[in-house]
Amino acid sequence: MKAKEGKRNGGQKMEVEDKRTIDMLKTRLGAENYQKLSRIDNPELHRFIARYVELCNPDKVFVCTDSKEDIQYVRQEAIRTGEEMELAMPGHTVHFDGYYDQARDKKNTKFLLPPDVDLGANMNVIDREEGLKEIHDLMRDIMHGHQLYVLFFCLGPLKSQFSIPAVQLTDSGYVAHSEHLLYRQGYGEFVRLGRDARFFKFVHSAGELDERMTSVNIDKRRVYVDLEDETVYSVNTQYGGNTIGLKKLAMRPAINRASKEGWLTEHMFIMGVHGPSARVTYFAGAFPSLCGKTSTSMIEGETIIGDDIAYFRNKDGVMRAVNPEKGIFGIIQGVNSEDDPLIWKALHSPGEIIFSNVLVTEEKGVHWIGKNVAPPEKGFHHSGEWTPGKRDEEGNEISLSHPNARFTLDLRLIENLDPELNNPEGVAIGGIIYGGRDSDTKVPVEESFDWVHGVITMGAALESETTAATLGKEGVRKINPMSNLDFLSIPIGRYIENHLNFGTKLRNPPPIFSVNYFLKDADGNFMNDKKDKAVWLKWMELRSHNEVEAIKTPTGLTPKYEDLKRLFREVLDKEYQEKDYRQQFTVRVAENLAKIERVMEFYKTKVRDTPQIMFEILEEQRQRLNRARKKYGDYIPPNKLSFTKKV
């Protein structure tokens, strides 16, 4: 009887709370915006919005539907308020972040965890109750004088098992406009799902703004991730990496949810590599920053589904993937007409694009570091008026654009967009690629022996030089498991275990490859041309269909010269010399053994609960290398390893 009475009282209390929520929303939103919100039958959503409307206290609330009129209103507000400025090219705008608000704030990005949860030593955490109190104190009345945008998105294709609804609250027109370019509209999905929606929540405020409409109180910049409530809070910042919640911030709760449910959230591109007879094979790839990730996914002749994030599920024993995004928030430094023709063309054509922290010229064009056009002698950017040699308050010279300057656009502006982008079933993955910056160890392209070997020796052992190596001196190397270390919300050991388990449930796990575009010779010169990656992709596509043989080495399977010679001619119309092949694909035994030592040390000392099979697979690789060294020496050219294998 008491249980029934308690349940009834609880229900009555909830009804009272919901009535209070409705009355408050009607008052604060106004009739038109409340009507939009009321079409979504989800009391949890209404309570969430009401709570932060009360706490943040905006002057005005705008509920954005999927209509063109609502989306255009957000864009125009970003321009009207001065967060963005229109450029000469139709559809192009520019946004400036504050001078000291130009990158992800790793120090103040923290997980909110209850006392009984431990994610491991690599995670930046704060007690959940303490963190919630701090962030809520910072948010009190923070939107006074601002307009709050209530935005609905869908991470992934609409009406898909892969996808996650998401609601974003922000008082920044720039952030709202950016998310409209990057993510699929989700208002209709919220209406369709109603109370069944399991949604992510994001709350952002740029805080107090100066006359240039940039965040003032960056000493109080905070980015807090509440895994328990799947909510991300971000205050006193405008930089996209801290504020565009559905991007890297959303990866944290997505990785956590995926771990519980048996799927994967990865920091990977998805692209279609075009093989013989109009065949398209889809590859996913993970590369640390500045290791060729975007240039690989954007290569001419192939098609792109996404350049940054992927969700993977096992569908009837097949590994399938979707891109939760529909746009690109890309680093613009170094983009030029020769190396990046597809992006270059989009950036120089009419269309909706937001540039951030680039140099604006007198003609309202834009310039950036590495643009292969003569730079202007003056302009305007995140530091104000700029001329060459300008220095900041600390005496540092200010470059013509920020090294982390960005462009934001919808993938529809890219000519090689793959038609399967919005397939709710995703695409079948034919291969996984891991790439890093490595001057002296790994060959340009190599296939693992099997799924477990690939996950461990190519994914979990992914290593990259944070600075390029110089002659006679080794670069600074950092181990970055699956290029996802910065975004993990679960212990590293469990993350690797999830990958291993995922493969065991697939009927035929896709092959795993490693690539390395940065191998150098004894004189410090790169052994590969930038365009050679097109050939490595074609070889991997053929291997994924068992159509070419490979040489078995102690560390994996590498191409035969005859196959690469043919592909270089077909793909690049280039003669590939056997001496180059021997130099590039020589097994460097000592260097590989040193890498194993570094990886072993990392997982023994920095990671708790590393799966034991990790050490077993690495030890087996060490033994193969030692046997080969005893027979052939420290440097083994591929022609000595004549055993070929067609799996």
C-alpha positions in Angstrom: 0.0 0.0 0.0 2.8 2.4 0.9 4.6 1.6 -2.3 1.5 2.4 -4.4 1.0 5.6 -2.4 4.6 6.6 -2.9 4.3 6.0 -6.6 1.1 8.0 -6.8 2.6 10.9 -4.8 5.7 10.8 -7.0 3.5 11.0 -10.1 1.5 13.9 -8.6 4.7 15.7 -7.8 5.9 15.2 -11.4 2.6 16.5 -12.8 3.0 19.6 -10.6 6.6 20.1 -11.8 5.6 19.6 -15.4 2.8 22.2 -15.0 5.3 24.6 -13.5 7.7 23.9 -16.4 5.0 24.6 -19.0 3.9 27.8 -17.4 7.4 29.1 -17.2 8.2 28.1 -20.8 5.0 29.8 -22.0 6.1 33.0 -20.3 9.7 33.0 -21.3 9.4 31.7 -24.8 6.3 33.5 -26.0 3.4 31.9 -27.9 5.2 31.2 -31.2 8.3 29.6 -29.8 6.4 27.7 -27.1 4.2 26.3 -29.8 7.3 25.0 -31.7 8.6 23.3 -28.5 5.2 21.9 -27.5 5.1 19.8 -30.7 7.8 17.7 -29.1 6.1 15.4 -26.6 9.1 14.9 -24.2 8.7 16.3 -20.7 12.4 15.5 -19.9 13.4 17.8 -22.8 11.0 20.5 -21.6 12.4 20.4 -18.0 15.9 20.6 -19.3 15.3 23.7 -21.4 13.2 25.3 -18.6 16.0 24.7 -16.1 18.6 26.5 -18.1 16.3 29.3 -19.3 15.8 30.1 -15.6 19.4 29.7 -14.7 21.0 31.5 -17.6 18.3 34.2 -17.8 18.5 35.2 -21.5 16.6 38.3 -22.7 15.0 36.3 -25.5 14.6 32.6 -26.5 14.4 31.4 -30.1 13.3 27.8 -30.8 14.7 26.7 -34.1 12.9 24.1 -36.2 14.1 22.5 -39.4 12.5 25.2 -41.6 14.6 27.3 -44.0 13.2 30.5 -42.4 14.4 29.5 -38.9 17.8 28.4 -40.1 18.2 31.7 -42.1 17.2 33.7 -39.0 20.1 32.2 -37.0 22.6 33.0 -39.8 21.3 36.6 -40.0 21.5 37.1 -36.3 25.1 36.0 -36.2 25.8 38.7 -38.7 23.6 41.4 -37.1 25.2 41.0 -33.7 28.7 41.2 -35.1 29.8 37.6 -34.3 30.2 37.1 -38.1 31.0 39.6 -40.9 30.0 39.1 -44.5 32.8 38.8 -47.1 32.9 39.6 -50.8 32.1 36.1 -52.0 28.4 35.3 -51.7 27.6 33.2 -48.7 31.0 33.6 -47.1 31.4 35.1 -43.6 34.2 35.4 -41.1 34.3 35.1 -37.3 37.0 36.1 -34.9 37.6 34.4 -31.6 39.4 36.3 -28.8 43.2 36.5 -29.1 43.7 34.0 -26.3 40.7 31.8 -27.1 42.0 30.0 -30.2 42.1 26.3 -29.3 40.6 23.5 -27.2 41.1 24.2 -23.5 42.4 20.8 -22.4 43.3 22.0 -18.9 39.7 23.1 -18.1 37.9 20.3 -20.0 36.9 17.9 -17.3 34.7 14.9 -16.7 32.2 15.2 -13.9 32.4 11.9 -12.0 30.8 10.6 -8.8 33.3 9.3 -6.2 32.9 5.6 -7.1 33.8 6.1 -10.8 37.5 5.9 -11.9 38.4 6.4 -15.6 42.2 6.0 -15.0 45.1 8.4 -14.6 45.0 9.8 -18.1 41.6 11.5 -17.6 41.1 15.1 -16.4 38.3 14.8 -13.8 36.4 16.7 -11.1 33.9 15.5 -8.5 30.5 15.6 -10.1 28.7 17.5 -7.4 31.6 20.0 -7.1 31.7 20.5 -10.8 28.0 20.9 -11.2 27.9 23.6 -8.5 30.8 25.5 -10.1 29.4 25.4 -13.6 25.9 26.3 -12.5 27.3 29.2 -10.4 29.1 30.4 -13.5 26.0 30.1 -15.6 23.7 32.1 -13.3 22.4 35.1 -15.4 25.2 34.6 -17.9 22.9 35.1 -20.8 21.4 38.3 -19.5 21.4 40.7 -22.5 21.8 37.8 -25.0 19.4 35.7 -27.1 19.3 31.9 -26.4 19.0 29.6 -29.4 17.3 26.2 -28.8 18.6 23.9 -31.5 17.8 20.3 -32.4 20.2 18.1 -34.4 20.7 14.4 -35.2 24.1 12.9 -34.9 24.0 10.5 -37.9 21.4 10.0 -40.7 17.7 10.4 -39.9 15.7 7.4 -38.8 18.8 5.3 -38.3 19.8 2.9 -35.6 23.2 4.5 -35.5 22.0 8.0 -34.7 21.6 10.1 -31.6 19.3 13.1 -31.2 20.9 16.1 -29.6 19.7 19.4 -28.2 22.0 22.5 -28.1 21.4 25.6 -26.0 23.7 28.5 -26.9 23.7 32.2 -26.8 26.2 32.4 -29.7 24.8 33.0 -33.2 28.2 31.9 -34.6 28.0 28.5 -32.7 24.4 28.0 -33.8 25.2 28.9 -37.4 28.3 26.5 -37.4 26.2 23.6 -36.1 23.6 24.1 -38.9 26.4 23.6 -41.4 28.0 20.6 -39.6 24.9 18.6 -38.4 21.7 17.2 -39.8 18.6 19.1 -38.6 16.9 17.1 -35.8 13.7 19.0 -34.9 11.6 16.5 -36.9 13.4 13.6 -35.3 12.5 14.9 -31.8 8.9 15.3 -32.9 8.9 11.8 -34.4 10.6 10.1 -31.4 8.7 12.0 -28.7 9.3 10.4 -25.3 11.4 7.6 -26.9 14.3 10.1 -27.7 17.5 9.3 -25.8 19.2 12.5 -26.5 22.5 14.2 -25.7 22.3 17.7 -24.1 24.6 20.7 -24.6 24.6 24.0 -22.8 26.9 26.8 -24.0 27.3 30.5 -23.3 30.0 32.8 -24.7 29.6 34.9 -21.5 30.3 38.6 -21.4 31.5 40.0 -24.7 33.7 42.9 -25.6 33.1 45.4 -28.4 34.5 42.9 -30.9 31.9 40.4 -29.7 34.5 38.0 -28.3 34.4 36.3 -24.8 35.9 38.4 -22.1 36.2 36.1 -19.0 38.4 33.4 -20.4 40.0 32.9 -17.0 36.6 31.4 -16.1 36.5 29.2 -19.3 35.1 25.8 -18.5 34.1 22.7 -20.5 32.6 20.1 -18.3 31.3 16.7 -19.5 28.7 14.9 -17.3 28.7 11.3 -18.5 26.0 10.3 -16.1 23.5 12.7 -17.5 25.0 12.8 -21.0 25.3 16.6 -20.8 28.1 18.9 -21.9 28.6 22.4 -20.4 30.7 25.1 -22.0 31.1 28.7 -20.8 33.2 31.9 -21.4 34.6 30.7 -24.7 33.7 30.9 -28.4 36.3 28.8 -30.1 34.5 26.0 -32.0 36.5 23.2 -30.4 35.2 24.3 -27.0 31.7 25.3 -28.0 30.4 23.3 -31.0 29.1 20.7 -28.6 28.2 18.0 -31.1 31.8 17.7 -32.4 34.6 16.5 -30.2 32.7 17.2 -27.0 29.9 14.8 -28.1 32.5 12.1 -28.7 33.0 11.7 -24.9 29.4 10.7 -24.1 29.2 8.8 -27.4 32.3 6.7 -26.6 30.9 6.0 -23.2 27.5 5.0 -24.5 29.0 2.9 -27.3 31.1 1.0 -24.7 28.0 0.1 -22.8 26.1 -1.0 -25.9 28.8 -2.8 -27.9 29.4 -0.4 -30.8 32.3 2.0 -31.5 32.7 5.8 -31.7 36.0 6.6 -33.5 38.1 9.6 -34.5 38.0 8.4 -38.1 37.3 9.5 -41.7 35.1 7.4 -43.9 35.8 7.4 -47.6 35.0 5.4 -50.8 38.0 4.0 -52.7 37.1 3.3 -56.3 38.3 -0.1 -57.6 38.0 -2.1 -60.8 34.7 -2.3 -62.6 33.2 0.8 -60.8 33.5 -1.0 -57.5 33.5 1.2 -54.4 35.1 -0.1 -51.2 34.7 2.0 -48.0 37.6 2.6 -45.7 37.7 4.3 -42.3 41.0 5.9 -41.1 42.4 7.4 -37.9 45.4 9.8 -38.1 46.7 12.2 -35.4 46.8 15.9 -36.2 49.0 16.9 -39.2 49.5 13.3 -40.3 47.5 13.4 -43.6 44.0 12.5 -42.4 42.1 15.2 -44.3 44.3 15.0 -47.4 43.7 11.2 -47.6 39.9 11.5 -47.2 39.8 14.3 -49.8 42.0 12.7 -52.4 40.9 13.3 -56.0 39.3 10.4 -57.8 37.8 9.0 -54.5 34.7 10.0 -52.6 34.2 11.2 -49.0 31.5 10.4 -46.4 33.3 12.1 -43.5 36.7 13.5 -42.5 36.6 13.3 -38.7 34.2 11.1 -36.7 32.5 7.7 -37.3 30.1 5.5 -35.5 30.4 1.7 -36.2 27.9 -1.1 -35.6 27.8 -4.8 -36.2 24.9 -5.3 -38.7 24.3 -9.0 -39.3 28.0 -9.7 -38.8 29.1 -6.9 -41.1 31.0 -3.8 -39.8 29.0 -0.8 -41.0 29.6 2.9 -40.4 28.0 6.4 -40.5 29.3 9.9 -40.2 27.5 11.6 -37.4 28.3 14.9 -39.1 27.4 16.4 -42.5 30.1 19.1 -42.7 33.7 20.0 -42.0 35.3 22.2 -39.3 38.8 22.1 -40.8 42.2 23.6 -40.2 42.8 26.0 -43.1 46.6 26.4 -42.6 48.5 24.9 -45.5 45.4 24.5 -47.8 46.6 25.3 -51.3 45.5 24.8 -54.9 48.0 22.0 -55.7 47.7 19.7 -52.7 44.0 20.3 -51.8 42.2 21.1 -55.1 38.8 20.0 -53.9 38.8 22.1 -50.7 40.5 24.9 -52.6 37.7 25.1 -55.2 35.0 25.0 -52.5 36.7 27.8 -50.5 36.9 30.0 -53.7 33.3 29.4 -54.8 30.0 30.9 -53.7 28.4 28.9 -50.9 27.8 29.1 -47.2 31.2 29.0 -45.5 32.4 30.4 -42.2 36.1 31.3 -42.0 37.5 31.9 -38.5 40.7 33.7 -37.4 42.0 34.2 -41.0 43.2 37.5 -42.4 40.5 39.6 -44.1 41.9 41.8 -46.9 40.7 45.3 -47.8 38.6 43.7 -50.6 36.9 41.5 -48.1 38.7 38.4 -49.3 40.6 36.0 -46.9 44.2 34.9 -46.6 45.9 32.3 -44.4 49.2 30.7 -43.7 50.3 28.4 -46.5 47.9 29.8 -49.1 50.0 29.6 -52.3 49.1 33.2 -53.3 51.1 36.2 -52.5 50.1 37.5 -49.1 48.7 41.0 -48.7 50.7 43.7 -46.9 47.9 44.5 -44.5 44.5 43.3 -43.3 42.3 42.6 -40.3 42.0 39.5 -38.1 41.7 38.2 -34.5 44.3 40.7 -33.2 42.8 43.7 -35.0 44.5 45.6 -37.7 47.5 43.6 -39.0 50.7 44.4 -40.9 53.8 42.2 -41.2 55.9 42.3 -38.1 53.1 43.2 -35.7 53.7 41.9 -32.2 51.4 41.1 -29.2 51.7 42.3 -25.6 54.3 39.5 -24.9 56.4 40.6 -27.8 55.5 37.6 -30.0 55.2 38.2 -33.7 51.6 37.8 -34.9 51.3 35.7 -38.1 48.9 36.8 -40.9 46.4 34.2 -39.7 46.2 32.0 -36.6 47.9 28.6 -37.1 44.6 27.1 -35.9 42.4 29.2 -38.2 39.4 27.2 -39.6 36.8 26.9 -42.2 33.3 25.5 -41.6 31.2 24.2 -44.5 28.5 21.7 -45.5 30.0 18.6 -47.3 27.6 19.3 -50.1 30.0 22.0 -51.3 32.7 19.4 -51.9 32.6 17.8 -55.4 33.6 14.3 -54.4 30.9 13.8 -51.8 29.8 10.2 -51.7 26.1 9.5 -52.4 25.9 7.2 -49.3 26.4 10.0 -46.8 22.8 9.8 -45.5 22.2 6.1 -45.9 20.5 5.1 -42.5 22.1 1.6 -42.8 25.6 3.1 -43.1 28.2 1.7 -45.4 30.0 -1.7 -45.2 33.6 -1.1 -44.1 36.2 -2.9 -46.3 39.3 -1.8 -44.4 40.6 0.2 -41.5 43.6 2.5 -41.8 45.9 3.9 -39.1 48.5 6.5 -40.0 51.1 8.5 -38.0 54.1 10.7 -38.5 57.1 8.4 -38.4 60.4 9.3 -39.9 62.4 6.1 -39.5 60.4 3.0 -38.7 57.2 2.0 -40.5 56.9 1.3 -44.2 54.5 3.4 -46.4 51.7 0.8 -46.4 51.3 -2.5 -44.6 48.5 -4.9 -43.8 48.1 -6.7 -40.4 48.0 -10.5 -40.2 44.5 -10.4 -38.7 42.0 -8.2 -36.7 43.7 -8.8 -33.3 47.2 -8.1 -34.7 46.0 -4.9 -36.4 44.1 -3.6 -33.4 47.1 -4.0 -31.2 50.2 -3.3 -33.4 48.6 -0.7 -35.7 45.8 0.8 -33.6 46.6 0.6 -29.9 50.3 1.1 -30.8 49.6 4.1 -33.1 52.5 6.5 -32.5 53.3 9.9 -34.0 56.1 12.4 -33.9 54.8 15.6 -32.4 57.6 17.4 -34.2 59.3 16.2 -37.3 62.6 14.4 -36.8 65.7 16.3 -37.9 68.9 14.7 -39.1 70.7 12.9 -36.2 68.0 13.6 -33.7 64.8 11.6 -33.1 61.5 13.4 -33.1 59.3 13.6 -30.0 57.0 10.5 -30.2 53.6 10.2 -28.6 51.5 7.1 -28.4 47.9 7.9 -29.3 45.7 4.7 -29.3 43.5 4.8 -32.4 44.2 8.6 -32.5 41.4 8.9 -29.9 43.3 9.5 -26.7 42.2 13.1 -26.2 38.5 12.1 -26.4 38.3 8.9 -24.4 35.7 8.7 -21.7 36.5 5.2 -20.6 39.7 3.6 -19.4 42.2 2.9 -22.2 42.4 -0.8 -21.4 38.6 -1.2 -21.7 38.7 0.8 -25.0 41.2 -1.6 -26.5 39.2 -4.6 -25.2 36.1 -3.2 -26.9 37.9 -3.1 -30.2 39.1 -6.7 -29.8 35.6 -7.9 -28.8 34.0 -6.0 -31.7 36.0 -8.0 -34.2 35.2 -11.4 -32.7 31.5 -10.9 -33.5 32.0 -10.0 -37.2 31.6 -12.7 -39.8 34.6 -11.5 -41.7 36.4 -8.6 -40.0 37.8 -6.0 -42.5 41.6 -6.0 -42.9 43.5 -3.4 -40.9 46.3 -1.4 -42.5 48.9 1.1 -41.4 50.3 3.9 -43.6 53.2 6.3 -43.1 53.7 9.3 -45.4 56.7 10.6 -43.5 59.5 8.1 -43.9 62.9 9.8 -44.5 66.2 8.7 -46.0 69.6 9.1 -44.4 69.8 12.7 -45.6 66.5 13.7 -44.0 64.5 13.8 -47.3 61.0 12.3 -47.5 61.0 9.0 -49.5 57.4 9.5 -50.7 55.7 12.2 -52.8 52.5 13.7 -51.4 50.5 12.1 -54.2 51.8 8.6 -53.6 49.0 8.0 -51.0 46.7 7.5 -54.0 48.6 4.4 -54.9 48.6 3.0 -51.3 44.8 3.4 -51.3 44.4 1.5 -54.5 46.6 -1.3 -53.2 44.6 -1.5 -50.0 41.4 -1.7 -52.0 42.7 -4.6 -54.0 43.9 -6.4 -50.9 40.5 -6.0 -49.2 39.1 -8.1 -52.1 42.1 -10.6 -52.1 43.0 -9.6 -55.6 46.8 -9.1 -55.2 49.4 -11.1 -53.2 51.5 -9.6 -50.5 55.0 -10.2 -48.9 54.9 -11.6 -45.4 57.3 -9.6 -43.1 57.8 -9.9 -39.4 55.5 -7.0 -38.8 52.8 -7.5 -41.5 52.0 -7.9 -45.2 53.5 -5.5 -47.7 53.1 -4.9 -51.5 55.0 -6.7 -54.2 57.0 -4.4 -56.5 55.2 -5.6 -59.6 51.8 -4.5 -58.2 53.0 -1.1 -57.1 54.8 -0.5 -60.4 51.5 -1.1 -62.3 49.5 1.0 -59.9 51.9 3.9 -60.1 51.6 3.9 -63.8 47.8 3.6 -63.8 47.0 6.0 -61.0 49.7 8.7 -61.3 51.2 8.0 -64.8 54.5 7.7 -63.0 57.4 5.2 -63.3 58.1 3.6 -59.9 61.7 2.6 -59.6 62.6 -0.7 -57.9 65.4 1.1 -55.9 62.8 3.4 -54.4 60.6 0.4 -53.6 63.5 -1.4 -51.9 64.4 1.7 -49.8 60.8 2.4 -48.8 59.7 -1.2 -47.9 62.9 -2.3 -46.2 62.1 -3.8 -42.8 64.0 -1.7 -40.2 64.5 -4.2 -37.5 66.2 -2.1 -34.8 63.7 0.7 -35.2 60.7 -1.7 -35.0 62.2 -3.3 -31.8 62.6 0.1 -30.3 59.0 0.9 -31.0 57.8 -2.3 -29.3 59.8 -1.3 -26.2 58.1 2.2 -26.2 54.7 0.7 -26.6 55.3 -2.0 -24.0 56.5 0.6 -21.5 53.5 2.9 -22.1 51.0 0.1 -21.5 52.8 -1.3 -18.5 53.3 2.1 -16.7 50.6 4.4 -18.0 47.6 2.1 -18.5 45.8 0.0 -15.9 44.0 -3.2 -16.9 45.8 -3.5 -20.3 44.5 -6.7 -21.9 47.1 -9.4 -21.5 46.8 -10.3 -25.2 48.3 -6.9 -26.0 51.7 -7.9 -24.5 51.5 -11.4 -26.0 51.0 -10.0 -29.6 53.8 -7.5 -29.1 56.1 -10.2 -27.8 55.3 -12.4 -30.7 56.2 -9.5 -33.1 59.5 -9.0 -31.2 60.4 -12.6 -31.6 59.7 -12.5 -35.3 61.9 -9.5 -35.7 64.7 -11.0 -33.7 64.6 -14.2 -35.8 64.7 -12.2 -39.0 67.5 -10.1 -37.7 69.6 -13.2 -36.9 69.0 -14.4 -40.5 69.1 -11.2 -42.5 70.6 -8.4 -40.4 69.1 -5.0 -39.2 67.8 -3.9 -42.6 65.9 -6.4 -44.6 64.9 -5.4 -48.2 61.6 -6.9 -49.4 63.2 -9.1 -52.1 64.8 -11.2 -49.3 61.3 -12.0 -47.9 60.0 -13.8 -51.0 57.2 -15.6 -49.4 53.9 -14.3 -50.8 50.5 -14.7 -49.4 47.0 -14.3 -50.8 44.5 -14.5 -48.0 
